[in-house]
Amino acid sequence: MCPDAAPQTMPPARLAPLIDSIASRTRGNEDRDTAIPNLSLFRREQATTPCACMVEPSVVMVVQGAKQMLVGDQSYPYDAEHFLLNSVDLPASSQVLDASAAQPCLGLVLRLDLRIMAELIAQGGLSAPRDKGQHHGMARGTVTPALHAAIGRLLSLLDEPEHIAALSPLIQREIHYRLLISDQAARIWQILAAGSHSQRIARAIDWLKAHYTEPLRIDELAARIQMSPSSLHQHFRQLTAMSPLQYVKWLRLNEARRLMLNERLEAATAAFRVGYESPSQFSREYGRLFGLPPKRDIAQLMQAGG
C-alpha cells in the first residue's frame, strides 16, 4: 500500500517555469528522453507502490509532487526542495508519494559525469569537505535557488534546439559545480578520491555489471580492486545496501525478466542466458525478488501492459 500523500502546497514562484516546461513536454508520457544529452523528464499522475529500478549516477529533481527511493532499509524522500543524488549504479525501488491527474508529479533526471566533477576539483581549487565519514551510495540534498536557476536554463534550451550543442555542456558543467558545493559534496568527493574505499567499490560495481553472467569469485574481485574480501563485503554493503552476491543476483534476475518480457524467452532459456546453471534455483530466487514465479509474473506484467 502507498502511504497517504501529504497535501500539496503551492510551489515557490521560481519553479513555475520548470513546472510548465516539464508538464508541456510529458503530456501522455511517463518518461521522456530529450534532445539534451543525459537529460530525461518524467511525469506521474498517481501515487504508486515501490517499483524496482537501477539508478545510474545521477541527480533526480522533482519540481511538483513528491517521490521516494528505497535502498535496503533506507528511504530517501524528495520533493521540490530536495534533490536525490546517486553516486554509483544502485539497485533500488522508486515510489511516487504525491501525484494526481490535476497536479502530476513532475521532474527530471540528469546523469552525472564524474569526470567533469574531477576536472572541476582539479581546475577550480575547491577545498575538500571536512566530513570524512563513510556514506551510502544515495543521499538527499537541499536544492538551492542557484541550482534551480541552472536547471531552468538547461530546460529552456529545449526551446532553442539549435543552441543545445554549444550551450548544454556549459550549463551541465555548472550544475555539476553546484552539486560539488552543495550539502552533499562529501559524498561526491569520496567517490572521486583515487584509492578511497568508495572509489574501489565503484570499480567493483563496474566490473560486476560487465561480467554478471560469469561465476562470482569474491577473492578474485577483491584482488582486482586491491581490497581484502572482508573489506570488500563491508564497504560494498555500506554503499549499496547489499552484498556483491546479492548485487549480481539482482542484475541477473532483472535482465532475465527483461528477456522474458521483451524477447519472449522461456524461463529456462533466460536463466541460462544470464548465468544460472539451475532453472529451479533461478525460479526460487526470482520468486523471492519479484513475489511470483517467472511464468506468472511475466503473464501479469503482459496483462498490465495491455
C-alpha positions in Angstrom: 0.0 0.0 0.0 1.1 3.5 -0.7 1.5 5.9 2.3 -1.0 8.7 2.4 0.2 11.6 0.3 0.7 14.8 2.0 -1.4 17.7 0.9 0.2 19.6 -2.0 1.4 23.1 -1.2 1.9 25.9 -3.6 5.4 25.6 -5.2 7.8 28.6 -5.0 7.3 31.1 -7.8 10.7 30.3 -9.2 9.5 26.7 -10.0 6.6 27.8 -12.3 8.7 27.9 -15.5 10.2 24.5 -14.7 6.8 23.0 -14.0 5.3 24.4 -17.2 8.3 23.2 -19.2 8.2 19.6 -18.0 4.4 19.5 -18.0 4.1 20.6 -21.6 6.7 18.0 -22.7 5.4 15.0 -20.9 1.7 15.0 -21.6 0.8 11.5 -22.5 4.2 10.1 -21.5 5.5 8.9 -18.2 9.2 9.1 -19.2 10.7 11.1 -22.0 14.3 11.4 -23.2 15.2 14.9 -24.5 17.5 16.3 -27.2 19.9 17.3 -24.4 22.4 14.6 -23.7 22.0 12.9 -20.2 18.6 14.7 -19.5 15.3 12.9 -19.3 11.9 14.0 -17.9 9.2 12.2 -16.0 5.5 12.6 -15.2 3.4 10.5 -12.8 -0.3 11.2 -12.3 -1.0 9.0 -9.3 0.8 7.6 -6.2 2.4 4.2 -6.7 3.7 1.2 -4.9 7.5 0.7 -5.0 8.9 -0.3 -8.4 12.3 -1.9 -8.8 14.8 0.0 -10.9 18.6 0.5 -11.4 19.6 4.1 -10.6 22.6 5.4 -12.5 25.0 8.1 -11.1 22.6 11.0 -11.4 20.8 13.8 -9.8 17.0 13.5 -9.6 14.8 16.5 -9.0 11.1 16.9 -8.6 9.5 20.3 -9.4 6.0 19.3 -8.4 4.8 16.4 -6.2 6.9 14.0 -4.2 8.7 10.7 -4.6 11.0 8.5 -2.6 13.7 6.0 -3.4 14.1 2.8 -1.2 17.5 1.2 -0.9 17.7 -1.7 1.5 16.1 -0.5 4.7 16.8 3.2 3.9 14.2 5.6 2.4 15.1 8.8 0.6 12.0 11.0 0.2 12.4 14.1 -2.1 10.3 16.9 -3.3 10.7 20.4 -4.9 13.0 21.5 -2.1 15.3 18.4 -2.1 17.2 16.6 -4.8 18.2 12.9 -4.9 21.9 12.3 -5.5 23.1 8.9 -6.6 26.9 8.3 -6.9 27.0 4.6 -8.2 24.9 2.2 -10.2 22.5 1.2 -7.5 19.5 -1.3 -7.4 16.6 0.5 -5.7 12.8 0.9 -5.6 11.2 4.1 -6.8 7.8 5.2 -5.3 5.6 8.1 -6.1 4.2 9.6 -2.9 2.3 12.7 -4.1 0.7 13.0 -7.5 -2.7 13.4 -9.2 -4.0 14.0 -12.7 -4.7 17.6 -11.8 -1.2 18.1 -10.2 1.1 15.4 -11.5 4.4 14.6 -10.1 6.9 16.2 -12.5 10.7 16.1 -12.5 13.9 15.3 -14.3 16.9 13.0 -14.2 20.3 14.3 -15.1 23.0 11.6 -15.5 26.2 12.7 -13.8 29.7 12.7 -15.4 32.2 12.1 -12.6 35.0 13.1 -14.9 33.6 16.6 -15.1 33.5 16.8 -11.4 37.1 15.6 -11.1 38.1 18.3 -13.6 36.2 20.9 -11.7 38.0 19.9 -8.5 41.4 20.0 -10.2 40.8 23.3 -12.0 38.7 25.2 -9.5 40.8 24.9 -6.4 37.9 23.6 -4.4 38.6 22.6 -0.8 37.8 19.1 0.3 34.8 18.9 2.6 35.5 18.4 6.3 33.2 15.4 6.5 35.3 12.3 6.1 32.7 9.8 7.3 31.6 6.8 5.3 28.5 7.3 3.1 25.8 5.3 1.3 25.6 5.5 -2.5 22.5 7.6 -2.3 21.6 10.7 -0.5 19.1 13.6 -0.3 20.3 17.1 -0.6 18.8 20.6 -0.4 18.1 22.4 -3.7 19.4 26.0 -3.7 18.0 28.8 -5.8 21.2 28.8 -7.9 20.8 25.1 -8.7 17.1 25.7 -9.7 18.3 28.5 -11.9 20.9 26.4 -13.7 18.3 23.6 -14.2 15.9 26.2 -15.6 18.5 27.4 -18.1 19.1 23.8 -19.2 15.4 23.2 -19.7 15.0 26.4 -21.7 17.4 25.1 -24.3 14.7 22.6 -25.3 13.0 25.6 -26.9 16.2 26.5 -28.7 17.5 23.2 -30.1 20.0 24.9 -32.4 21.9 26.1 -29.3 21.9 22.7 -27.4 25.3 21.5 -28.8 27.1 24.7 -27.8 25.4 25.7 -24.5 24.3 22.4 -22.9 27.8 21.3 -21.9 28.4 24.6 -20.2 25.2 24.6 -18.2 25.7 20.9 -17.3 29.2 21.8 -16.1 27.7 24.5 -13.9 25.1 22.0 -12.4 28.0 19.6 -11.6 29.8 22.5 -9.9 26.7 23.4 -7.9 26.5 19.8 -6.7 30.1 19.9 -5.7 29.5 22.8 -3.4 26.1 21.5 -2.1 25.4 19.9 1.2 26.2 16.5 -0.4 29.7 17.5 -1.6 31.4 15.0 0.8 29.6 12.1 -0.9 30.8 13.1 -4.3 34.4 13.7 -3.2 34.5 10.3 -1.6 33.7 8.5 -4.9 36.2 10.7 -6.8 39.1 10.2 -4.4 41.5 7.8 -6.0 42.2 4.9 -3.7 39.3 5.5 -1.4 37.0 2.7 -0.4 34.1 4.2 -2.3 36.1 4.6 -5.4 37.3 1.0 -5.3 33.7 -0.3 -4.7 32.6 1.8 -7.7 35.3 0.0 -9.8 33.9 -3.4 -8.4 30.4 -2.4 -9.5 31.6 -1.5 -13.0 33.3 -4.9 -13.3 30.2 -6.8 -12.0 27.9 -5.0 -14.4 30.1 -6.1 -17.3 30.6 -9.7 -16.0 27.4 -10.6 -14.1 26.8 -13.8 -16.2 30.1 -15.2 -15.0 30.6 -17.1 -11.7 31.4 -14.6 -8.9 34.6 -15.3 -7.1 35.0 -12.9 -4.2 38.7 -13.4 -3.7 39.4 -12.5 -7.4 37.1 -9.5 -7.3 38.7 -8.2 -4.0 42.2 -8.7 -5.5 41.1 -6.8 -8.7 40.3 -3.7 -6.6 43.1 -4.2 -4.1 40.9 -4.8 -1.1 40.6 -7.8 1.3 37.4 -9.9 0.9 36.1 -8.8 4.3 36.7 -5.2 3.5 35.1 -5.6 0.1 31.9 -7.1 1.8 31.8 -4.4 4.4 32.2 -1.4 2.1 30.1 -2.8 -0.7 27.2 -3.3 1.7 27.7 0.1 3.1 27.5 1.8 -0.3 24.8 -0.4 -1.9 22.8 -2.0 1.0 23.6 -5.4 -0.4 26.4 -7.9 -0.7 28.3 -8.4 -4.0 26.5 -11.7 -4.5 23.1 -10.1 -3.9 24.0 -7.4 -6.4 24.9 -10.0 -9.1 21.6 -11.8 -8.4 19.7 -8.6 -8.8 21.4 -7.9 -12.1 20.8 -11.4 -13.4 17.2 -11.6 -12.3 16.2 -8.2 -13.7 17.9 -9.0 -17.0 16.1 -12.4 -17.2 12.8 -10.6 -16.5 13.6 -8.2 -19.4 14.5 -11.1 -21.7 11.2 -12.9 -20.9 9.1 -9.8 -21.2 10.6 -8.1 -24.3 12.2 -11.0 -26.2 9.6 -13.7 -25.2 12.3 -16.1 -24.0 11.2 -19.2 -21.9 12.2 -19.0 -18.2 14.9 -21.8 -18.5 16.4 -20.1 -21.6 16.5 -16.7 -19.9 18.0 -18.3 -16.8 20.9 -19.9 -18.7 21.4 -16.7 -20.7 22.1 -14.6 -17.5 24.4 -17.2 -15.9 22.2 -19.6 -13.9 23.0 -23.3 -14.2 19.9 -24.5 -12.4 16.4 -23.4 -13.6 15.0 -24.5 -10.2 17.4 -22.2 -8.4 16.5 -19.4 -10.8 12.8 -19.9 -10.2 13.2 -19.8 -6.4 15.4 -16.7 -6.4 13.1 -15.0 -9.0 10.1 -15.6 -6.8 11.8 -14.2 -3.7 12.7 -11.0 -5.6 9.5 -10.4 -7.6 6.9 -12.2 -5.4 5.8 -14.6 -8.2 7.4 -17.4 -10.2 8.7 -16.3 -13.6 5.8 -17.5 -15.8 3.1 -16.0 -13.6 5.0 -12.7 -13.1 5.5 -12.2 -16.9 1.9 -13.1 -17.6 0.8 -10.5 -15.1 3.2 -7.9 -16.5 2.0 -8.5 -20.0 -1.6 -8.3 -19.0 -1.0 -5.0 -17.1 0.8 -3.6 -20.2 -2.2 -4.4 -22.4 
